Amino acid sequence: MSPIVPPTNDDAPGAITLTVGSACVGADYTNVNATYTTGEPTGIETAAYATVWFKFTAPASGAVRISTDHNVGGTLTDTRIALYEATNVNDYSTFTALTGDEDGGSVLDDASIAYATGLTSGATYYIQVDKWHSANSSGTFCITVDELTSAMLATGTCATATNDNLGSNSAYVGWVNILDNNGKLIMQIRKPTGVAPDAFDDSYVNINTGGVRQDAAGKYYLDRNYSSISAPSGPYDIKLYFLGSERTTLAGVDPAAANLANLNVTHDAGVGCKDYPTGGDNTLLTQTSNGSVNGAEWVQVTTPSFSGFFINTGNNPLPVNLLDFTARATREGMVELNWIVAEEKGMKEYVVERSTDGRNFIAIGTVSAAQKTDYALTDNRPVSAVNYYRLKMVDRDGAFKYSEVRQVVFSNGRLLSLYPNPTSGHVYVSGLEGVKDAAYVNIYNEMGMSIYSGKIGGDQLASGGIDMSKYAPGAYMIRVISDEANTTMRFVKE
């Protein structure tokens, strides 16, 4: 009788290399005759049976999906997988579990899908594949590793997680993947001291796909919330996943959301598919990390307990409504800043801030709130380059929020300013009024293609502008060249 020969990747040192992004061709791999080696880690379960190993190099984004959910005619359709990092591939005691899954599949119900973010670019990681139980047969299968994309995130309205078996290993300290019934990612949960992954099988995500949410107090929230209600006491680390387009929409009403680092999470003791927190135990959890790749984004927080989670900036609505904020150059070489407000109640002051790089701002003047609608301030000493301005609106309790940034450029002795920005119709450039010779004007889209070219007088640029209504929404660059100026400015068409 011939001896039973295990696969070459029966142990981690013989792991087969997978290329990130390579698709399945067929059931190329097998765990037939595979064994469990004493000391080998068991991932999300308490035992292992017929394990085989794979490895891959993490992409620059450090974010991947690992899947055996491929209907390619394989005979091993009930799998479980675990991802590890290791300092010594020949010593299983150096292996640390990062993520894992049992029945997250959608094409094959009992196949496995696990996600990982925060991996080190260029580092090698190891995947362990096993059959679900000793009573199951070994067989052939396919496994893939792909970079995370927005298409891999859950998008259903009030979608309940359908992971039937998440794992029973109470010593497991890796991330538990909470997936919808299509194998798409809702959130990840980790208890640093270890907990059986099955504790999180009652979870869901609620997405209204209606833009943003706003509670009775006027606070805005991202258009999705999350819940997990059956876990034992914490603390827990959680990663909440969402679309970058959802954050962009939130930033339209809460400018602080334009920076991913400004997003935090409100924990609500209540549960249910609701629009915003309504429970009595509402606590703002400050993010500990975040990430973004291919339109998929996430924030990580630590929570003492469950149930509901809502993403927002933590900013409370101010008792004022900013209707307009403009920055325009004058012929005297100064910049006039004007703003119009409504519903001003409880406001303390308005602080005008300036920056030369669009990131680091300093205050250049303060105007006290005076229960009126129109305010103004003049910058008498703008810099001889690009000037960025924003308005900081401060209420009597010290809460504040910022306006959108306005831009004025000092070029060849002329101060040029572009407004409004963003625009839904015309865009105007001031600063060349009264100049005899017309300016050459070119507008480029995000691809660098010229979508407008013409010769326009300074007075026409300031009063008539250029009609952008027929062009697609997006970012554009306008270049103005004349004897008096040679300037490029960025603006957004809504």
Secondary structure, DSSP 8 states (H G I E B T S, - for coil): -------TTSSGGG-EE--TT----S--EE-TT----TT---TTSS--SS-EEEEEE--TT--EEEE----SS-S--SEEEEEEEES-TT-GGGEEEEEEESS--SSSTT--EEEE-S--TT-EEEEEEEESSTTS---EE--EEEE--GGGB---TTEE---S-----TT--SEEEEE-TTS-EEEEEE-TT---GGGG-SEEEE---SS-EE-TT--EE-S-EEEE-S--S--EEEEEEEEHHHHHHHHTT-GGGGSGGG-EEEEES--SS-SS--SS--EEE--SEEEEETTEEEEEEEESS-SEEEEE------S-EEEEEEEEE-TTS-EEEEEEEES--SEEEEEEEEESSSS-EEEEEEEE--S-SEEEEEESS--SSEEEEEEEEEETTS-EEE---EEEEEETTEEEEEESSSBSSEEEEES-TT-SS-EEEEEE-TTS-EEEEEEE-HHHHHHT-EE-TTS-SEEEEEEEESSS-EEEEEEEE-
